[in-house]
Amino acid sequence: MDWILTLSLMLGGLAALLLIGLPVAFAFITVTMIGAYEVLGSDRGLLQLARNATQSVANFQMAPIPLFILMGEILFQTGIAHRAIDAIERVVTRVPGRLSVVTVFGGTIFAALSGSTIANTAMLGSTLMPGMLKRGYHPTMAMGPIMASGAIAMLIPPSALAVLVGSLAGISIAGLLVAGVLPALLLAGAFVVYIVARSLLDPTAAPPDDLPQMSLGERWRPFLIYVAPLSVLFAVVIGSLLLGFATPTESAALGCLAALATGAAYRSLSFDKVAKALMETVKLSVMILFIMAASQTFAQVLSFSGATNGLIKAINAVDPTPIMVLVGMIVILLLLGCFVDQVSMLMVTVPVFVPLAAQMGINELVLGVVYLLTMEIGLLTPPFGLLLFVMRGVAPEGIGMKHIYAAVTPFLVIKLAVLALIVWQPAIGTWLPGLMAK
């Protein structure tokens, strides 16, 4: 039973370091170094860690991560996203809970352009929330859609974390990027249905607002100028993958060029904005790649200690069905999402879940979509969901965490329902990738 001790010490040590406030990248590599030294054989283990780190960081499959991040940062820093939100608000009319619906539409569109949940939520909060509260919207109807649609960026391309999941789990990155589109659209549609239904049942939650009189041209011209051209970026990224014209790395590079061209066309591009976008990209990319440097050795430590095989044998002894195993994985991921960040969830579970899923015959794309959706839910789960604190940062005075928790709860229920639907009907995650050109 030595593998139980090894597994307990590795996970317990990681939890302890995170609790004392050590950044996740340093906590993870510290535990991996100790494990490599003890399990893989002192100096030989550390040499193996160095070799694995070089191979992991130099992996060409990781190239889309900084490129997708850069694409979103360019659009965010140039202010194109803010103009698009204003244009969407003009064309959405005569809908109960209009501004909340605008939030979902805008959040989904920007998610398809940025891939950053934090940027998406912060942008929506700073742009739409003051106006919603001023017009009498209940705080839960203002904040809930912002957080829920902001988190969709985890699923819909260009998602940097989808690339990370694919790289760590050995899942087709192109397939996983495309697989998240349909679940993301299902979520957005369900959000709109809930908002409209609640607004009809309780008109005080989202009072009708008086729109200024505008001609048809005044309503649609900003949409055609600031929103319609952005669909080209989505078509460049997803279209090139679906048609087989480009690899994920090539599609990410094309997306960056399209983002730069869009910024230049709107005359919003400047050296300072590009420099800031590059700096933010470097910060996020280095954190992710630093963790990746230790991921392969962490998996090897668990494998050599017998922890991976021991856990799989213990689970097989119960004779579970694939659905039971998948549901068990989801429960573990949801519990982890309450307390740790998304990358830590991946690092801890992938070495065990991936071989177990392969043995049970669980489709790799379904597993990948489950990872992405549970990580998205983890962003919104009390007490430590990251987007809850992002929302607190942009919310006005007088709104506390209890209001934020109440606002996000109905949308968490919707996300859990969609997750259950994917488990019940796996084709939701596999149908669109199946259309990709071979």
Order of alpha helices (4+ residues) and beta strands (2+ residues): alpha-alpha-alpha-alpha-alpha-alpha-alpha-alpha-alpha-alpha-alpha-alpha-alpha-alpha-alpha-alpha-alpha-alpha-alpha-alpha-alpha-alpha
